[in-house]
Amino acid sequence: MAEIKDGILIGETETKNIMTKSSLPVGGYSVNPYVGCTHACKYCYASFMKRFTGHTEDWGTFLDIKHWPEIKNPKKFKGQRVVIGSVTDGYNPQEETYRNTRKLLEQLRGSEADILICTKSDLVVRDIDLLKELGQVTVSWSINTLDEDFKNDMDRAVSIERRIAAMKKVYDAGLRTVCFISPVFPGITDFEAIFERVRNQCDLVWLENLNLRGGFKKTIMEYIAEKRPELVPLYDEIYNRHDRSYFEGLEKKAEEMAAKYDCLFVDNEMPYGRVPKGHPVIVNYFYHEEIRGSENTGRRTKQ
């Protein structure tokens, strides 16, 4: 029986298998412990999933708690990459109550899978003990601004400061961390400033452009017109006239920044075993929708 809690419609759903073969460039399996996501990001690419959920409510206003048969043979996933949170955030605020992601991780004990967790939350810190036990784990935080006001305009997730603090705790625990500078908003996202904040507490920095092919294009363009009207010509050039020169310029700037800090800079391909601690690898992932089968989850060199 569905009920409304804190303005969110909470329901339940049964699934035959929580592990789904993935077509994502970074994943062998995709795992989403919830249906929907209450962070309600205005630019969320996963909002297209609503049409498969049976929900008529706006994306971000509902969450279904998944129930699945226990994973009884975790060794089946040995050596496989498992991405947790491709179309939800496994550490949404409701995870504190329902603990689906924690349950999933417990069932993956002994799997020797290469686990990638994608989040905008600091709740992941709760599970550091379990993550260390699992071994091959990477935690990625999406951070595309240091401006809390802009962040609040775009999503209902925890503050940027809380995300950065969580990244440091996980990094200091010896786990692999990623700062996913995504999506890069033209004229707004200062990825150099973000890099300066996180470069000593992450192993990888991913850069991804703002993709407005989804149904949220109108929302974002109206936001820019209202809040940042001086950027309207730039957004028109990029998203209506399909001019790539802005992102091509950012790519060059990212490469220069990598050279300045003695970091490896790569385009879409991630060589394993070349992530020296203190010098994060910068991965240019602009126009990722054109990439197929790229490897983007490097390994931290043990020291």
C-alpha positions in Angstrom: 0.0 0.0 0.0 1.5 3.3 -1.1 1.7 6.2 1.4 3.0 9.7 1.4 6.0 10.5 3.6 7.5 13.9 3.7 5.8 14.8 0.4 7.1 11.6 -1.4 4.8 8.8 -2.5 6.4 5.7 -1.1 5.4 2.3 -2.6 6.8 -1.2 -3.0 7.5 -3.4 -5.9 8.7 -7.0 -6.5 11.4 -7.8 -9.0 12.6 -11.3 -10.1 16.3 -10.2 -10.3 17.9 -7.2 -8.9 21.0 -7.6 -11.2 20.5 -6.4 -14.7 22.9 -6.8 -17.6 24.0 -3.3 -18.5 24.7 -1.5 -21.8 26.5 1.3 -19.9 30.1 2.0 -20.9 31.2 1.4 -17.3 29.1 -1.5 -16.3 28.7 -5.3 -16.8 25.6 -5.2 -14.4 23.4 -2.3 -13.4 21.7 -2.5 -10.0 19.0 0.0 -8.8 17.6 -0.8 -5.3 14.8 1.7 -5.8 12.4 2.8 -8.6 12.5 6.6 -8.9 14.8 9.0 -7.2 13.9 11.7 -4.7 16.8 14.0 -5.4 14.6 15.4 -8.2 17.5 16.8 -10.4 16.1 19.1 -13.0 18.6 17.7 -15.6 18.1 14.1 -14.7 18.7 11.8 -17.7 17.0 9.0 -15.8 13.6 10.8 -15.8 12.7 8.9 -19.0 12.4 5.8 -16.8 9.1 7.2 -15.5 7.2 5.7 -18.4 8.2 2.2 -17.3 7.1 2.7 -13.7 3.4 3.0 -14.0 3.6 6.4 -12.2 1.9 9.5 -13.3 3.5 11.7 -10.6 6.4 14.0 -11.5 9.8 12.4 -11.5 11.4 13.0 -8.1 8.1 12.8 -6.1 7.8 9.0 -5.9 9.9 6.1 -4.8 9.2 2.4 -4.9 11.1 0.1 -2.5 12.3 -2.9 -4.4 12.0 -6.4 -3.1 14.1 -9.2 -4.7 15.1 -12.8 -4.2 18.3 -13.0 -2.2 21.5 -13.2 -4.2 22.6 -16.7 -3.2 25.6 -17.1 -5.5 27.5 -13.8 -5.4 30.6 -15.5 -6.8 28.7 -15.4 -10.1 29.7 -11.8 -10.4 33.4 -12.3 -9.8 35.4 -9.9 -11.9 32.3 -8.2 -13.2 31.7 -4.5 -12.9 28.5 -3.8 -10.9 27.2 -0.3 -11.1 24.8 0.7 -8.3 22.7 3.7 -9.1 22.4 4.1 -12.8 18.8 5.4 -12.8 18.4 6.1 -9.1 20.5 7.1 -6.2 21.0 4.1 -3.9 21.7 6.6 -1.1 18.6 8.7 -1.4 17.3 10.0 1.9 14.9 7.1 2.2 17.8 4.6 2.3 18.4 5.7 5.9 15.0 4.0 6.7 14.7 1.2 4.2 18.4 0.2 3.9 17.9 -1.5 0.5 21.4 -0.5 -0.7 23.0 -1.8 2.5 21.1 -5.1 2.0 22.3 -5.4 -1.5 26.0 -4.8 -0.5 25.6 -7.4 2.2 24.4 -9.9 -0.4 27.4 -9.1 -2.6 29.9 -10.1 0.1 32.5 -12.5 -1.3 31.5 -11.7 -4.9 34.9 -10.2 -5.8 32.9 -7.9 -8.1 34.2 -4.5 -9.1 31.6 -2.3 -7.6 30.9 1.3 -8.7 28.5 3.4 -6.5 27.1 6.6 -8.1 25.6 9.0 -5.6 25.0 12.6 -4.6 24.7 11.7 -0.9 26.9 11.5 2.2 24.9 8.6 3.6 27.4 6.2 1.9 29.8 7.0 4.8 27.5 4.8 7.0 28.6 1.8 5.0 32.4 2.3 4.9 32.9 -0.8 7.1 31.1 -2.9 4.5 32.7 -1.3 1.5 36.1 -2.0 2.9 35.1 -5.6 3.4 33.9 -5.9 -0.3 37.3 -4.8 -1.5 37.0 -3.6 -5.1 34.8 -0.6 -4.6 34.7 2.9 -6.2 32.4 5.6 -4.9 31.5 8.5 -7.3 29.9 11.8 -6.3 28.3 14.1 -8.8 29.5 17.6 -8.2 29.0 20.3 -10.9 29.2 23.5 -8.9 30.6 24.9 -5.6 27.7 27.4 -5.6 25.1 26.0 -3.1 22.4 28.4 -4.4 22.8 27.0 -7.9 22.9 23.4 -6.5 19.6 24.1 -4.6 18.0 25.3 -7.8 19.0 22.1 -9.6 18.4 19.3 -7.0 17.3 18.3 -3.5 20.3 16.2 -2.7 22.7 17.1 0.2 24.9 20.2 0.0 28.1 20.2 -2.0 30.1 20.6 1.2 28.6 17.5 2.6 29.5 15.6 -0.6 33.1 16.8 -0.5 33.4 15.9 3.2 32.0 12.4 2.5 34.5 11.9 -0.4 37.4 12.7 1.9 36.2 10.2 4.6 35.8 7.4 2.0 39.2 8.3 0.4 40.9 8.3 3.7 39.4 4.9 4.4 41.5 3.6 1.5 38.6 3.2 -1.0 38.7 4.5 -4.5 36.8 7.8 -5.1 35.6 9.7 -8.1 34.6 13.3 -8.5 32.1 13.3 -11.4 31.9 16.9 -12.6 28.6 16.3 -14.3 26.8 17.8 -16.0 29.0 20.7 -16.9 26.7 23.7 -17.3 28.3 26.1 -19.9 29.2 29.4 -18.4 28.3 28.2 -14.9 30.3 25.1 -13.9 33.9 26.1 -12.9 35.5 22.6 -13.2 38.9 24.1 -12.4 37.7 25.4 -9.0 36.0 22.0 -8.3 39.2 20.2 -9.2 41.2 22.4 -6.8 38.9 21.4 -4.0 38.9 17.7 -4.5 42.3 16.8 -6.2 43.8 15.5 -2.9 40.9 13.3 -2.0 39.9 11.5 -5.2 41.5 9.1 -7.7 39.6 10.1 -10.8 37.9 13.2 -12.1 35.3 12.6 -14.8 34.0 15.5 -17.0 30.7 15.2 -18.7 28.8 17.8 -20.7 25.2 18.9 -20.1 23.1 16.9 -22.5 19.8 18.5 -23.3 18.4 15.8 -25.6 15.9 14.8 -22.9 12.5 16.1 -22.1 14.1 18.5 -19.6 15.6 20.8 -22.2 12.7 23.3 -21.9 13.1 23.4 -18.1 16.8 24.1 -18.3 16.5 26.7 -21.1 13.8 28.5 -19.2 15.9 28.5 -16.1 18.8 30.0 -18.0 16.6 32.7 -19.5 15.2 33.6 -16.1 18.3 33.3 -13.9 21.3 33.7 -16.3 19.9 35.7 -19.3 23.4 36.7 -20.3 24.1 33.0 -21.2 21.1 32.6 -23.5 23.1 33.2 -26.7 25.7 30.6 -25.6 23.0 28.0 -24.8 21.4 28.8 -28.1 24.6 28.2 -30.0 25.3 24.9 -28.2 21.8 23.4 -27.8 19.9 24.8 -30.8 22.7 25.3 -33.3 24.8 22.3 -32.1 28.1 24.2 -31.9 30.7 22.2 -30.1 33.4 24.8 -29.8 32.6 25.6 -26.2 33.2 22.1 -25.0 36.1 21.7 -27.3 37.7 24.7 -25.5 36.9 23.1 -22.1 38.6 19.9 -23.3 41.7 21.8 -24.1 41.6 23.6 -20.7 41.2 20.3 -18.9 44.2 18.9 -20.7 46.3 22.0 -19.7 45.1 21.6 -16.1 46.2 18.0 -16.0 49.6 19.0 -17.2 49.8 21.7 -14.6 49.2 19.2 -11.8 51.1 16.3 -13.3 47.9 14.3 -13.8 47.2 11.7 -16.5 44.6 13.0 -19.0 42.7 10.6 -21.1 39.8 10.7 -23.6 37.2 8.1 -22.6 39.7 5.2 -22.3 40.9 4.4 -18.7 44.2 2.5 -18.4 44.2 0.3 -15.3 46.9 0.5 -12.7 48.0 4.1 -13.4 46.3 6.2 -10.8 49.1 7.3 -8.4 47.7 8.6 -5.1 47.6 12.4 -4.9 47.5 12.8 -8.7 44.0 12.0 -9.9 43.4 10.9 -13.5 41.3 13.4 -15.4 38.9 11.7 -17.8 37.3 13.8 -20.6 33.9 12.2 -21.0 32.3 15.0 -23.1 29.7 13.7 -25.6 29.7 10.4 -23.7 26.5 9.4 -25.6 28.7 8.7 -28.6 31.0 6.3 -26.6 30.5 2.5 -26.6 32.4 0.1 -24.4 34.8 2.6 -22.8 36.5 1.7 -19.6 36.4 4.5 -17.0 37.0 3.2 -13.5 40.8 3.1 -13.0 42.6 1.6 -10.1 44.4 3.4 -7.3 48.1 2.4 -7.1 48.8 0.9 -3.7 51.4 2.8 -1.7 
